[in-house]
Amino acid sequence: MSTPSTTSQTLAFIGGGNMASAIIGGLIKQGTPANHILVVEPFEEARQRLLAQFGVRVLAAADATLAEAGLVIWAVKPQTFKEAAQQTRDFCAHSLHLSVAAGIRSDSIANWLGTERVVRAMPNTPALVGLGQTGLFARAAVTDTDKAWIEQVIATTGALLWVKDEPLLDAVTAISGSGPAYVFFFIEAMVEAGVKMGLTAEQATQLAIGTFEGASQLAKTASEPPSVLRERVTSKGGTTYAALTSMQNAHVSDLFQAALKVAELRAHELGDEFGA
């Protein structure tokens, strides 16, 4: 992967969990040398896994080695970000910083790290299979070259989009960040219903997952909006019509939208709770 010539090509990850692993895996598949990736991970078991799986360099704690990093990716839990930043900031003040921590606002990150070169990202777990959706917000000091590097990194995990206003990342969190869990929830319900109707769990699981996969691909490639696609498979008086009418009578859409609003509000609360 090509990177800006004026910046160190070393990428440092603070935290080596699932999201860091997804990005690291994508980078290595795209040709980034493993020795250009450095991970600070306090847990020995996680360090050994990263070393065995990717061959990257690992540290138990932040040290002067981080000075090599042109880009630092923060893959820590929101509640541990501030402490980790305090332990790290002296080693990478010159770096570009990318945070994938939910809820923590860029004002807090910039203050903790002593730099304005901060980008916030809201990825989701399908990044683990290269089908992620990531929303991005950049502070004013982030250059076009910085953004291009961030895009190269995130593109290894799936699709991305930039938002101009940081509060919109709370909406991204509600829609796509938490979204995979909603899909799994509906798959679970479909499987349970299928079993009650007499299918085996294996049969119901295949049908449910395959239907989500196929319908998503159809929605992605079709020129019509999802509402038109829905209408095309909903013949009045038919089985689909009966099911959708039942959902409408139960106000499923209203309840689902209310649930997403709760997720958006919780994302905002995380910034208040852990960003002080």
C-alpha positions in Angstrom: 0.0 0.0 0.0 1.4 3.4 -0.9 1.4 6.1 1.7 2.3 9.8 1.7 6.0 10.1 1.1 6.4 12.8 3.7 5.1 10.5 6.5 6.5 7.4 8.2 5.0 4.3 6.7 4.7 2.6 10.1 1.2 2.2 11.4 0.6 1.8 15.1 -2.5 0.3 16.7 -3.4 1.1 20.3 -5.4 -2.0 21.2 -5.3 -5.3 19.3 -8.9 -6.6 19.5 -11.4 -7.6 16.7 -11.5 -4.3 14.9 -7.8 -3.8 15.0 -7.4 -7.4 13.7 -9.8 -6.7 10.9 -7.9 -3.6 9.7 -4.5 -5.3 10.1 -5.7 -8.3 8.1 -6.9 -6.1 5.3 -3.7 -4.1 5.3 -1.6 -7.2 5.0 -3.8 -8.6 2.2 -3.3 -5.3 0.4 0.5 -5.6 0.6 1.5 -3.7 3.8 4.6 -5.4 5.2 3.9 -6.9 8.7 7.0 -5.1 10.1 5.4 -1.8 9.2 2.6 -2.5 11.7 3.1 -2.0 15.5 0.5 -3.0 18.0 0.3 -1.9 21.7 -1.7 -4.6 23.5 -1.4 -5.2 27.2 -2.8 -8.7 27.2 -0.2 -11.4 26.6 -2.6 -13.8 25.0 -3.8 -11.2 22.5 -0.2 -10.3 21.7 0.7 -13.9 20.9 -2.4 -14.2 18.7 -1.4 -11.1 16.7 2.1 -12.3 16.4 1.1 -15.8 15.2 -1.7 -14.6 12.9 -0.1 -11.6 11.3 3.6 -11.5 12.3 3.3 -7.8 13.3 5.4 -6.2 16.0 3.8 -6.1 19.4 4.4 -4.1 22.6 2.9 -4.7 26.1 3.0 -0.9 26.7 3.6 2.3 24.9 7.2 3.3 24.5 9.5 5.4 22.3 9.1 2.8 19.4 5.8 4.6 18.7 7.8 7.6 17.4 8.1 5.6 14.1 4.4 5.8 13.5 3.0 8.2 10.9 -0.5 7.0 11.7 -1.8 5.8 15.1 -5.1 3.9 15.1 -7.0 3.9 18.4 -8.9 0.6 18.8 -9.6 0.8 22.5 -12.8 0.8 24.5 -14.3 4.2 25.2 -13.8 3.9 28.9 -10.0 3.2 28.6 -9.2 5.8 25.9 -8.2 8.7 28.2 -5.8 6.6 30.2 -4.3 5.1 27.1 -3.8 8.5 25.6 -2.1 9.8 28.7 0.4 6.9 28.4 1.0 7.3 24.7 0.8 11.0 23.8 4.5 11.9 24.4 5.6 9.3 21.9 3.5 10.2 18.9 2.6 13.9 19.0 3.7 14.2 15.4 1.4 11.4 14.1 -1.9 11.4 12.4 -4.5 9.8 14.7 -7.5 7.7 13.7 -10.0 6.6 16.4 -12.5 3.8 16.0 -13.6 4.1 19.6 -17.4 4.5 19.9 -18.7 7.8 21.1 -15.5 9.6 22.1 -15.6 13.0 20.4 -12.6 14.5 18.5 -12.4 17.5 20.9 -11.6 15.1 23.7 -9.2 13.1 21.6 -7.4 16.2 20.4 -7.1 17.5 23.9 -5.8 14.2 25.3 -3.2 13.8 22.6 -2.2 17.4 22.1 -2.8 17.4 18.4 -5.5 18.5 16.0 -4.7 15.9 13.4 -7.5 13.6 14.5 -10.0 11.6 12.4 -12.9 9.7 14.0 -14.3 6.5 12.5 -17.3 4.5 13.2 -16.8 1.0 11.6 -18.9 -2.1 12.0 -18.1 -5.8 12.5 -18.5 -7.0 8.9 -15.1 -5.3 8.5 -13.9 -8.7 9.8 -14.9 -10.2 6.4 -14.1 -7.2 4.2 -17.7 -6.0 4.0 -17.7 -3.2 6.6 -19.3 0.2 6.5 -17.3 3.0 8.1 -18.3 6.6 8.7 -15.5 9.1 9.0 -15.2 12.7 10.4 -12.0 14.8 10.1 -11.0 17.8 12.2 -10.0 20.9 10.3 -6.3 20.3 10.7 -6.5 17.0 8.8 -5.1 17.5 5.3 -6.3 16.0 2.0 -3.2 13.8 2.0 -4.1 12.7 5.6 -7.6 11.8 4.4 -6.2 9.9 1.5 -4.1 7.7 3.8 -7.1 7.1 6.1 -9.2 6.1 3.1 -6.5 3.6 1.9 -6.5 2.0 5.4 -10.2 1.8 5.9 -10.9 0.7 2.3 -9.2 -2.6 3.2 -12.2 -3.4 5.4 -15.1 -2.4 3.1 -16.9 0.8 2.1 -16.6 4.2 3.7 -18.2 7.6 3.7 -17.2 11.0 5.2 -19.6 13.2 7.2 -19.1 17.0 7.5 -20.7 17.3 11.0 -19.3 15.2 13.8 -22.7 14.6 15.5 -23.7 12.6 12.4 -21.4 9.9 13.6 -23.9 9.2 16.3 -26.4 8.4 13.5 -23.8 6.3 11.7 -23.4 4.4 15.0 -27.1 3.8 15.3 -27.5 2.7 11.6 -24.4 0.7 10.7 -22.2 0.6 13.8 -24.9 -1.3 15.8 -26.7 -2.5 12.7 -25.2 -6.0 12.3 -26.8 -6.9 15.7 -30.2 -5.9 14.3 -29.7 -8.2 11.3 -28.6 -11.1 13.6 -31.7 -10.4 15.8 -34.0 -10.8 12.8 -32.2 -13.8 11.6 -32.6 -15.4 15.1 -36.3 -14.6 15.0 -36.7 -16.1 11.5 -34.8 -19.3 12.5 -36.9 -19.7 15.6 -40.1 -19.2 13.6 -38.9 -21.7 11.0 -38.2 -24.4 13.6 -41.7 -23.8 15.1 -43.1 -24.4 11.6 -41.3 -27.7 11.3 -38.0 -27.0 9.6 -34.7 -28.1 11.2 -32.5 -25.4 12.7 -30.0 -26.0 9.9 -32.7 -25.5 7.2 -34.1 -22.4 8.8 -30.7 -20.9 9.3 -29.7 -21.5 5.7 -33.0 -19.9 4.5 -32.8 -16.9 6.8 -29.2 -16.0 6.2 -29.4 -16.7 2.5 -32.5 -14.5 2.2 -30.7 -11.5 3.9 -27.7 -12.1 1.8 -29.7 -12.3 -1.5 -32.0 -9.4 -0.6 -29.1 -7.2 0.4 -27.3 -7.9 -2.9 -30.5 -7.2 -4.8 -31.1 -3.9 -3.0 -27.4 -2.9 -3.7 -27.5 -3.6 -7.4 -31.1 -2.6 -8.3 -31.9 0.8 -9.7 -35.1 1.1 -7.7 -35.3 2.0 -4.0 -36.1 -0.7 -1.4 -39.7 0.4 -1.2 -40.3 -0.5 -4.8 -38.5 -3.8 -4.4 -40.7 -4.6 -1.5 -43.9 -3.7 -3.4 -42.8 -6.0 -6.3 -42.9 -9.1 -4.0 -46.1 -8.0 -2.2 -49.2 -9.2 -4.0 -52.4 -8.1 -2.3 -53.9 -11.0 -0.6 -50.7 -13.1 -0.8 -48.4 -14.4 1.9 -46.0 -11.5 1.9 -48.9 -9.1 2.1 -50.3 -11.0 5.1 -46.9 -10.9 6.9 -46.2 -7.2 6.2 -49.8 -6.2 7.2 -49.3 -8.0 10.5 -46.0 -6.0 11.0 -47.7 -2.7 10.1 -50.5 -3.4 12.4 -48.0 -4.0 15.2 -46.2 -0.8 14.3 -42.9 -2.7 13.8 -41.4 0.1 11.7 -42.1 2.7 14.4 -40.7 0.5 17.1 -37.6 -0.2 15.0 -37.0 3.5 14.3 -37.4 4.3 18.0 -34.8 1.7 18.8 -32.3 3.3 16.4 -33.0 6.6 18.0 -32.1 5.2 21.4 -28.9 3.9 19.9 -28.1 7.3 18.6 -28.7 8.9 21.9 -26.6 6.3 23.7 -23.7 7.1 21.3 -24.0 10.8 22.3 -24.1 9.8 26.0 -20.8 7.8 25.6 -19.1 11.0 24.5 -20.4 12.8 27.6 -19.6 9.9 29.9 -16.1 9.1 28.8 -14.9 12.2 27.0 -14.4 14.5 29.9 
